[in-house]
Amino acid sequence: MRIGFIGLGNMGRHMARHLIHAGHLVTVHDTRPEAAAEHLALGARWADSPAACAEGAEFLITMLPTPRIVEDVLLRGGAAEALPPGALWIDMSTSTPAAADRVAADVLDGRGVRRLDAPVSGMARGAEAGALQIFAGGTDDDFRIALPVLEAMGDPDRILHVGPPGAGYTVKLMLNLLWFSHLVATSEVLAMGVKAGVDLGTLRSSLLASPAASSFVEKDLMSILADGDYDDSFAMALACKDLGLAVDLGRDLGVSTELSALVEQIYRRSKAHHGELAGEMSPVRLYEALAGQEFRLPDPTIAPADATLAV
């Protein structure tokens, strides 16, 4: 299949590489030509502009940082106008239904160009392994046509068709919002617990044995507890962007967002303290400071012998 791929950042560069390995004819574009070096070495073609990347493509995949950049690439960059009739635009960015609707209304509608929103979850590690979870919004036919392309980048068992156009964007924003909320709530709990004198490993074991157990406490938190890794592969600037989009969506829908807005404020405070390029889990550091210690386990593979597990 002829695929144009725009956006070779921390996630996109791995995704494009998997498409090449799967045997597709891939043309790539990025604002940084050097980002395409590995893809060109594997046989991909380089396009000097978004429009050139879209010309003649059966599928155009965009993996871009913000909704504004998505619109810039598709509209002002000419990619939407360059797509041939019958092509399918697959936007895998964390964006909004409104941005895609503007692209469709301005260019795609009436030209026989279809669209699928298919944002991803799994961080850079998942992109590198070709094991992303993908949430697709679009028609049944377009999802079926796109599925072999999506399977080259994601885990086939976790590629979900979640509804009509726009549903993929919404599900991804809600996933991020809940994950960031988990991070803030867990950090607050750990800070209070250890400052009250409870051993960190005992506290975590107790949480895992209780109704408060979560995948975040069991798995995601371990990058910090074991390695002090706050996930620099996804920057605080992007985390704050996603939170802002989610809060804005809630307000547009008339849904109260008091808790979400507070989580967003905490993330923005962390960005101010730790920098825009700090890892997405950096808000934990705010609570480590309150607790007076870093959250680390001496041996993460061994639960404390004196742990009193909750029921």
C-alpha positions in Angstrom: 0.0 0.0 0.0 1.1 3.6 -0.7 1.3 5.4 2.6 2.3 9.0 3.4 3.5 9.5 7.0 3.9 12.9 8.6 5.4 13.3 12.0 8.6 11.4 13.0 8.8 12.3 16.7 9.3 10.0 19.7 6.3 7.9 18.6 5.9 8.5 14.9 9.4 7.5 14.0 8.9 3.9 15.3 5.4 3.7 13.8 6.7 4.6 10.3 9.5 2.1 10.6 7.1 -0.7 11.3 5.1 0.2 8.2 8.2 0.0 6.1 9.1 -3.4 7.7 5.6 -4.6 6.8 6.4 -4.0 3.2 4.4 -0.8 2.5 5.6 1.9 0.2 6.1 4.7 2.7 6.8 8.4 2.0 7.8 10.4 5.0 7.8 14.1 6.0 8.9 15.9 9.1 9.9 19.5 9.9 13.3 18.0 10.7 14.7 16.2 7.7 17.3 14.5 9.8 14.5 12.6 11.6 13.9 10.6 8.4 17.5 9.2 8.1 16.7 5.8 9.4 13.5 5.5 7.3 15.3 6.5 4.1 18.0 3.9 4.8 15.2 1.3 5.0 13.8 2.3 1.6 11.3 5.1 2.4 10.9 8.1 0.2 11.4 11.7 1.4 8.8 14.4 0.7 9.8 18.1 1.0 6.3 19.2 2.1 3.1 17.8 3.6 1.4 18.2 0.2 4.2 16.2 -1.5 3.8 13.5 1.1 0.1 13.2 0.5 0.3 13.1 -3.3 -0.7 9.7 -4.7 -1.1 8.2 -1.2 -3.8 5.6 -0.5 -3.4 6.3 3.2 -2.0 9.5 4.8 -1.1 9.0 8.5 -0.4 12.1 10.7 1.2 11.8 14.1 1.5 15.4 15.3 1.8 17.2 18.7 -1.2 19.5 18.7 -4.6 20.1 17.0 -3.2 23.4 15.6 -0.3 21.6 13.9 -2.7 19.0 12.5 -4.7 21.8 10.9 -1.5 23.5 9.7 -0.3 20.4 8.0 -3.6 19.4 6.4 -4.8 22.8 5.4 -2.0 25.4 5.2 0.5 22.7 4.3 -1.7 21.4 1.5 -1.8 17.8 2.5 -5.6 17.6 2.4 -5.9 19.2 -1.0 -3.2 16.9 -2.4 -4.9 13.6 -1.3 -6.4 11.8 -4.3 -10.1 10.8 -4.3 -10.6 7.5 -2.4 -7.7 8.1 -0.1 -8.1 7.7 3.7 -6.6 10.2 6.2 -5.7 8.5 9.5 -4.9 10.9 12.2 -3.1 9.2 15.0 -2.4 12.4 17.0 -4.0 13.2 20.3 -6.3 15.8 18.9 -9.9 16.9 18.9 -13.0 16.1 16.8 -13.4 19.9 16.1 -10.0 20.1 14.5 -10.7 17.2 12.2 -14.2 18.5 11.4 -12.6 21.8 10.2 -10.3 20.0 7.9 -13.2 17.9 6.5 -15.4 20.9 6.1 -12.8 23.0 4.4 -11.3 20.4 2.0 -12.2 16.7 2.4 -16.0 16.7 2.2 -17.2 16.3 -1.3 -13.9 15.1 -2.7 -14.2 11.5 -1.8 -11.5 11.6 0.8 -12.4 9.7 4.0 -11.0 10.1 7.5 -10.3 7.9 10.5 -9.1 9.2 13.9 -6.9 6.6 15.5 -4.9 8.0 18.5 -2.7 5.6 20.4 -1.7 4.5 23.9 1.4 2.8 25.0 4.1 5.4 25.2 7.3 5.3 23.1 8.1 1.8 24.4 4.9 0.5 22.8 5.6 2.3 19.6 9.0 0.9 19.4 7.7 -2.6 20.0 4.8 -2.3 17.5 2.4 -3.0 20.4 0.4 0.2 20.6 -3.2 0.3 21.7 -5.3 2.1 19.1 -8.7 3.7 19.5 -10.3 4.2 16.0 -13.2 6.5 15.3 -14.8 6.2 11.8 -17.2 4.2 9.7 -17.1 0.4 9.9 -15.9 0.2 6.2 -13.0 2.7 6.8 -12.0 0.9 10.0 -11.9 -2.5 8.1 -9.9 -1.0 5.2 -7.4 0.6 7.6 -7.0 -2.4 9.9 -4.0 -4.0 8.1 -2.2 -0.7 8.3 -3.0 -0.3 12.0 -2.0 -3.8 12.8 1.5 -3.1 11.5 1.9 -0.5 14.3 -0.3 -1.8 17.1 -1.3 -4.9 19.1 -4.0 -6.6 17.0 -5.9 -7.6 20.1 -6.0 -4.0 21.3 -7.0 -2.1 18.2 -10.5 -1.0 19.0 -13.2 0.5 16.8 -14.8 2.8 19.4 -17.4 4.6 17.3 -18.0 7.2 14.5 -15.6 9.9 13.5 -14.3 11.8 16.6 -14.9 8.9 19.0 -11.2 7.9 18.9 -10.1 11.4 19.8 -12.6 11.5 22.7 -11.6 8.1 24.1 -7.9 8.9 24.0 -8.5 12.3 25.8 -10.5 10.5 28.5 -7.9 7.8 28.9 -5.2 10.4 29.4 -7.3 12.4 31.8 -8.0 9.4 34.0 -4.3 8.3 33.9 -3.1 11.8 34.9 -5.7 11.9 37.7 -4.5 8.5 38.9 -0.9 9.8 39.0 -1.8 12.9 41.1 -4.1 10.9 43.5 -1.5 8.2 44.0 1.3 10.7 44.6 -0.8 12.4 47.2 -1.5 9.1 49.0 2.1 8.0 48.9 3.3 11.4 50.3 0.9 11.3 53.2 1.5 7.7 54.0 5.3 7.8 54.1 5.3 11.1 55.9 3.1 9.5 58.5 5.8 6.8 59.0 4.5 3.9 56.8 7.2 2.1 54.8 6.8 2.9 51.1 6.9 -0.8 50.0 4.4 -1.7 52.7 2.1 1.0 51.7 2.2 0.0 48.0 1.6 -3.7 48.9 -1.4 -2.7 51.0 -2.9 -0.7 48.2 -2.4 -3.5 45.7 -4.2 -5.9 48.0 -7.1 -3.6 48.5 -10.1 -2.3 46.5 -7.9 0.7 45.7 -5.6 -1.4 43.6 -4.9 -0.1 40.1 -2.8 -0.8 37.1 -1.1 2.5 37.7 0.1 1.5 41.2 1.0 -2.0 40.1 2.8 -1.3 36.8 3.2 2.3 35.7 4.5 3.6 39.0 7.3 1.1 39.0 9.4 3.1 36.5 9.8 5.7 39.4 10.0 3.3 42.3 12.6 1.1 40.6 14.5 3.4 38.3 13.7 7.0 39.1 12.3 7.2 35.5 9.7 9.9 35.1 9.1 9.0 31.4 11.0 11.7 29.4 9.6 10.2 26.2 6.4 12.2 26.7 7.0 15.8 27.7 5.2 17.8 30.3 4.3 20.3 27.6 2.3 17.6 25.8 0.7 16.3 29.0 -0.5 19.8 29.8 -1.8 20.2 26.3 -3.8 16.9 26.6 -5.2 17.9 29.9 -6.3 21.3 28.6 -8.0 19.7 25.6 -9.9 17.3 27.9 -11.0 20.0 30.3 -12.1 22.2 27.4 -14.1 19.3 26.0 -15.8 18.8 29.3 -16.8 22.4 29.5 -18.0 22.4 25.9 -20.2 19.5 26.7 -21.6 21.1 29.9 -19.9 18.5 32.2 -18.5 19.7 35.5 -14.7 19.5 35.4 -13.6 20.6 39.0 -11.4 17.6 39.6 -9.9 17.5 36.1 -9.2 21.3 36.3 -7.3 20.8 39.5 -5.3 17.9 38.0 -4.5 20.3 35.1 -3.3 23.0 37.6 -1.0 20.5 39.3 0.5 19.5 36.0 1.0 23.1 35.0 2.7 23.8 38.3 5.0 20.8 37.7 5.8 22.1 34.2 6.8 25.5 35.7 9.0 23.7 38.3 10.6 21.0 36.2 10.4 22.4 32.6 8.4 21.7 29.5 10.6 18.8 28.5 10.4 17.0 31.8 8.8 13.6 31.8 5.0 13.2 32.0 5.3 11.7 35.5 7.2 14.7 36.9 4.3 15.8 39.1 5.3 12.9 41.4 8.3 15.0 42.2 6.1 17.7 43.8 4.8 15.1 46.2 8.3 13.6 46.9 9.3 17.1 48.0 6.3 17.3 50.3 7.2 13.9 51.7 10.8 14.8 52.2 12.1 11.8 50.3 12.2 10.2 46.8 9.7 7.4 46.2 12.1 4.5 45.7 12.1 0.8 46.7 15.4 -0.7 47.6 14.5 -4.0 45.9 11.3 -3.6 43.9 11.1 -7.4 43.3 10.6 -8.2 47.0 7.6 -7.2 49.0 8.3 -6.2 52.6 8.1 -9.2 54.9 6.0 -7.2 57.5 3.5 -5.9 55.0 0.0 -5.9 56.5 -2.2 -6.3 53.5 -5.6 -4.5 53.4 -8.8 -6.3 52.5 
